[in-house]
Amino acid sequence: MSALLKELESRWTTMFTALAGGDDVPPSLRLRTEGLMEAALLTGLAKPEEIDAGMDDCYQRAFGQSLAEDFGDDWRDFYPFPQIPAAGLRAPVYPSTSD
């Protein structure tokens, strides 16, 4: 595995582990990782499907289910390559008034 693909795996792991734990992820981490994903494609190190499979493995380790299970089988329609579906958990919302 190339150094670039190893770095991608490390960043995905960091990102998804933080999100699964309820923490935020700086936009710069997500955006730079998306840039590395595009670089891996442009340099011929991997095809989009291979990159997505590696990202899905990291996602499954963090969340216990696949990207398709959380975002639907067509998740790439909403998040075109190289976008990463990195969204934090929803904060609990409680009404502040009785009405």
Buried (B, 14 or more C-beta within 10 A) or exposed (E): EEEBBEEBBEBBBBBBBBBBEEEEBEEEBBEEBBEBBBEBBEEEBBEBEEBBEBBBBBBBEBBEEBBEBBBEEEBBEEBEBBBBBBEEEEEEEEEEEEE
